[in-house]
């Protein structure tokens, strides 16, 4: 199972859903480090909340 399947299984299905998460919310996903979780969350926040597509 890959990350997007694990995220979807817990109701994180959109970038907005991901942007609303905290690192602790994703801590138990196997293979997803705190650093990677933080980077994914911040990327989603930049796109959803700040309009940064880069």
Secondary structure per residue as TSV (DSSP state, phi and psi in degrees):
chain	resnum	aa	ss	phi	psi
A	1	X	-	360.0	135.8
A	2	X	-	-103.7	170.5
A	3	X	H	-53.8	-44.7
A	4	X	H	-64.1	-32.7
A	5	X	H	-68.3	-40.3
A	6	X	H	-68.3	-38.9
A	7	X	H	-65.2	-45.5
A	8	X	H	-62.4	-36.5
A	9	X	H	-62.7	-23.6
A	10	X	T	-105.6	15.1
A	11	X	T	89.9	8.1
A	12	X	-	-95.2	92.3
A	13	X	-	-114.0	-14.8
A	14	X	S	-127.0	166.5
A	15	X	H	-60.8	-37.3
A	16	X	H	-62.6	-42.2
A	17	X	H	-58.5	-44.5
A	18	X	H	-65.9	-40.8
A	19	X	H	-61.0	-28.9
A	20	X	T	-83.6	-5.2
A	21	X	-	-83.6	161.3
A	22	X	-	-114.8	163.6
A	23	X	H	-56.4	-40.2
A	24	X	H	-61.0	-30.4
A	25	X	H	-67.5	-24.3
A	26	X	H	-108.7	2.3
A	27	X	T	-60.4	-28.5
A	28	X	T	-91.6	7.2
A	29	X	S	-81.4	116.5
A	30	X	T	-59.6	132.0
A	31	X	T	86.1	-4.7
A	32	X	-	-106.0	106.7
A	33	X	-	-74.4	162.4
A	34	X	H	-58.8	-38.7
A	35	X	H	-64.5	-44.6
A	36	X	H	-68.5	-41.1
A	37	X	H	-60.1	-45.1
A	38	X	H	-61.4	-41.5
A	39	X	H	-65.5	-41.2
A	40	X	H	-64.8	-44.2
A	41	X	H	-63.0	-45.9
A	42	X	H	-66.1	-36.7
A	43	X	H	-63.1	-43.1
A	44	X	H	-63.9	-41.2
A	45	X	H	-64.4	-42.0
A	46	X	H	-60.6	-40.3
A	47	X	H	-72.9	-49.1
A	48	X	H	-76.6	-41.4
A	49	X	H	-98.0	-28.8
A	50	X	H	-117.3	-3.1
A	51	X	-	70.3	20.8
A	52	X	-	-91.2	114.1
A	53	X	-	-94.1	1.8
A	54	X	-	-99.0	360.0
